[in-house]
Amino acid sequence: MKIVIDSSCLIVNRFSGLSEVVHNLLLHLPHVAENKHFALFMNYFRASKNAKNISYPGTVNHYLRLPRKFVDLWWRFDWPPIDYYLKGMDVYHSLHIQIPPTRNIKTVLTVHDCRYLAFPELYKHREVENYRRQMTISLNRVDLVATVSEFTRQELLTYFPVSESRVKVIHNGFSPYRPGRDFLKESVNKFIEENNLPQTYLISTGVYDPRKNLGNLIEAIAQCRKENDDFPHLVITGISYEQWIQSDQANRAKELGLFDNIHLIGFVGKDILWGLTQKALALCYPSLYEGFGFPPLEAMSLGVPALAGKSSSIPEITGEAACLVDPMNVNDIAQGLNRIVYDNEYRRTLIESGYRQIKKFSWEKAAAEYVSLYQKALTS
């Protein structure tokens, strides 16, 4: 059986959440599949140094160089089938929302979330309608679907008329990132000094997205500081200072007297990100909506307690190993923050539970489940 994985995301942004999923599957699929051959499909139009440097053991690469708008138009219709280009392939696996037209190649689609339909008010109307249209086309075309959580499976079945028998839950895996300890300590301490960061802090990781619920987190921290003047500062990664300074959250932080207690450091490399997380008192992740949610698992693997929203897929992924709060309730977030900062026994319980929780997520297991899904698609 020959399987092709759409890996175009590796060219665009190697360190996005989607790219991390694709990267880890490509590393583990060849090891769990006997008599299976894997290929990467990558489309890029403008010259990219990254494209030719992307390679994985036991795989071959197929390149397509067409403008994204042309591909979107092509894949909206049923001709020509991509079989003409991917000759000899048996299964095509897409980990984003688009499935190309095919003739004989079977298809598998991974759905990560339905954010645009769950919170349409947070996105532009054209983004919501584009998602709805593309997902409808893909679900009408695809043979089998995987979702990264049971929550996402139920969301998909709610928003689209797809048969339950065609949708299977395959949780993402998780691999702790372990840079050299000496290098990590030295580089992180240097980064903290150069960026004038406090030695004691909470950390929030992610991107600038209303789903991340930064506004309620700031309100909750302000409430905590009314009770304790020494409440830790907040370090935020993934958001640039330019994005922050123009936001409503920044204006509100000024009103609350918190502006100098919040430190924006933008996007940082993996070593620094994990090092900063390891030194943090806790991870703050009161997200409104996640299809899976890696940051709490990352914190757990580093022995750092995590506060997370008890909504969407998060309780499914964290179990009882995180301090779960109502993300819409500022008082509840504040109570969780105080407990996770000042209750040492509770912190130890979360840390110990976290080490056990991360063992439930394995890329080897995820890869093996995908191989079974490919086989099922081929015989469907």
ChimeraX attribute file (.defattr): number of C-alpha atoms within 10 A of each C-alpha:
attribute: neighborCount
match mode: 1-to-1
recipient: residues
	/A:1	15
	/A:2	15
	/A:3	22
	/A:4	23
	/A:5	22
	/A:6	21
	/A:7	26
	/A:8	22
	/A:9	21
	/A:10	19
	/A:11	18
	/A:12	15
	/A:13	13
	/A:14	16
	/A:15	14
	/A:16	12
	/A:17	14
	/A:18	16
	/A:19	19
	/A:20	16
	/A:21	16
	/A:22	20
	/A:23	17
	/A:24	18
	/A:25	20
	/A:26	23
	/A:27	16
	/A:28	19
	/A:29	24
	/A:30	20
	/A:31	14
	/A:32	16
	/A:33	16
	/A:34	10
	/A:35	8
	/A:36	14
	/A:37	17
	/A:38	22
	/A:39	22
	/A:40	21
	/A:41	19
	/A:42	19
	/A:43	20
	/A:44	17
	/A:45	11
	/A:46	9
	/A:47	9
	/A:48	11
	/A:49	9
	/A:50	12
	/A:51	18
	/A:52	11
	/A:53	9
	/A:54	14
	/A:55	13
	/A:56	16
	/A:57	11
	/A:58	14
	/A:59	17
	/A:60	13
	/A:61	17
	/A:62	15
	/A:63	16
	/A:64	13
	/A:65	12
	/A:66	12
	/A:67	12
	/A:68	12
	/A:69	9
	/A:70	10
	/A:71	14
	/A:72	13
	/A:73	9
	/A:74	16
	/A:75	21
	/A:76	17
	/A:77	12
	/A:78	14
	/A:79	12
	/A:80	14
	/A:81	17
	/A:82	20
	/A:83	17
	/A:84	10
	/A:85	12
	/A:86	17
	/A:87	9
	/A:88	13
	/A:89	19
	/A:90	20
	/A:91	22
	/A:92	27
	/A:93	24
	/A:94	24
	/A:95	22
	/A:96	16
	/A:97	17
	/A:98	23
	/A:99	25
	/A:100	23
	/A:101	22
	/A:102	20
	/A:103	12
	/A:104	14
	/A:105	22
	/A:106	23
	/A:107	25
	/A:108	28
	/A:109	23
	/A:110	21
	/A:111	22
	/A:112	23
	/A:113	22
	/A:114	21
	/A:115	18
	/A:116	18
	/A:117	17
	/A:118	13
	/A:119	14
	/A:120	14
	/A:121	10
	/A:122	14
	/A:123	14
	/A:124	11
	/A:125	11
	/A:126	9
	/A:127	12
	/A:128	19
	/A:129	14
	/A:130	13
	/A:131	17
	/A:132	18
	/A:133	12
	/A:134	16
	/A:135	20
	/A:136	17
	/A:137	20
	/A:138	23
	/A:139	21
	/A:140	11
	/A:141	19
	/A:142	22
	/A:143	20
	/A:144	23
	/A:145	27
	/A:146	22
	/A:147	25
	/A:148	22
	/A:149	26
	/A:150	19
	/A:151	20
	/A:152	23
	/A:153	23
	/A:154	13
	/A:155	19
	/A:156	22
	/A:157	13
	/A:158	10
	/A:159	13
	/A:160	12
	/A:161	11
	/A:162	15
	/A:163	11
	/A:164	12
	/A:165	8
	/A:166	14
	/A:167	21
	/A:168	19
	/A:169	18
	/A:170	21
	/A:171	22
	/A:172	23
	/A:173	20
	/A:174	21
	/A:175	15
	/A:176	13
	/A:177	12
	/A:178	12
	/A:179	14
	/A:180	9
	/A:181	10
	/A:182	8
	/A:183	12
	/A:184	18
	/A:185	18
	/A:186	11
	/A:187	15
	/A:188	19
	/A:189	17
	/A:190	12
	/A:191	15
	/A:192	14
	/A:193	12
	/A:194	9
	/A:195	11
	/A:196	10
	/A:197	19
	/A:198	15
	/A:199	13
	/A:200	15
	/A:201	22
	/A:202	23
	/A:203	26
	/A:204	24
	/A:205	20
	/A:206	18
	/A:207	15
	/A:208	17
	/A:209	12
	/A:210	14
	/A:211	15
	/A:212	22
	/A:213	19
	/A:214	22
	/A:215	16
	/A:216	20
	/A:217	25
	/A:218	23
	/A:219	19
	/A:220	21
	/A:221	25
	/A:222	21
	/A:223	19
	/A:224	21
	/A:225	17
	/A:226	10
	/A:227	10
	/A:228	11
	/A:229	9
	/A:230	9
	/A:231	21
	/A:232	21
	/A:233	21
	/A:234	26
	/A:235	24
	/A:236	22
	/A:237	20
	/A:238	16
	/A:239	18
	/A:240	15
	/A:241	15
	/A:242	10
	/A:243	12
	/A:244	15
	/A:245	13
	/A:246	10
	/A:247	13
	/A:248	11
	/A:249	19
	/A:250	20
	/A:251	15
	/A:252	15
	/A:253	19
	/A:254	13
	/A:255	10
	/A:256	14
	/A:257	12
	/A:258	19
	/A:259	17
	/A:260	10
	/A:261	18
	/A:262	19
	/A:263	19
	/A:264	20
	/A:265	15
	/A:266	19
	/A:267	16
	/A:268	12
	/A:269	9
	/A:270	12
	/A:271	18
	/A:272	19
	/A:273	16
	/A:274	22
	/A:275	23
	/A:276	22
	/A:277	25
	/A:278	23
	/A:279	19
	/A:280	23
	/A:281	21
	/A:282	26
	/A:283	28
	/A:284	28
	/A:285	27
	/A:286	27
	/A:287	27
	/A:288	21
	/A:289	23
	/A:290	21
	/A:291	22
	/A:292	23
	/A:293	24
	/A:294	17
	/A:295	18
	/A:296	25
	/A:297	26
	/A:298	22
	/A:299	27
	/A:300	28
	/A:301	24
	/A:302	20
	/A:303	23
	/A:304	26
	/A:305	31
	/A:306	31
	/A:307	26
	/A:308	26
	/A:309	26
	/A:310	22
	/A:311	19
	/A:312	21
	/A:313	21
	/A:314	26
	/A:315	18
	/A:316	15
	/A:317	24
	/A:318	24
	/A:319	14
	/A:320	14
	/A:321	24
	/A:322	31
	/A:323	25
	/A:324	22
	/A:325	23
	/A:326	17
	/A:327	23
	/A:328	17
	/A:329	13
	/A:330	20
	/A:331	18
	/A:332	14
	/A:333	29
	/A:334	22
	/A:335	15
	/A:336	21
	/A:337	25
	/A:338	18
	/A:339	16
	/A:340	23
	/A:341	17
	/A:342	12
	/A:343	11
	/A:344	11
	/A:345	11
	/A:346	14
	/A:347	22
	/A:348	15
	/A:349	14
	/A:350	23
	/A:351	22
	/A:352	15
	/A:353	19
	/A:354	27
	/A:355	18
	/A:356	13
	/A:357	19
	/A:358	22
	/A:359	13
	/A:360	12
	/A:361	16
	/A:362	15
	/A:363	20
	/A:364	20
	/A:365	18
	/A:366	22
	/A:367	25
	/A:368	19
	/A:369	19
	/A:370	22
	/A:371	19
	/A:372	12
	/A:373	18
	/A:374	24
	/A:375	15
	/A:376	14
	/A:377	21
	/A:378	18
	/A:379	8
	/A:380	9
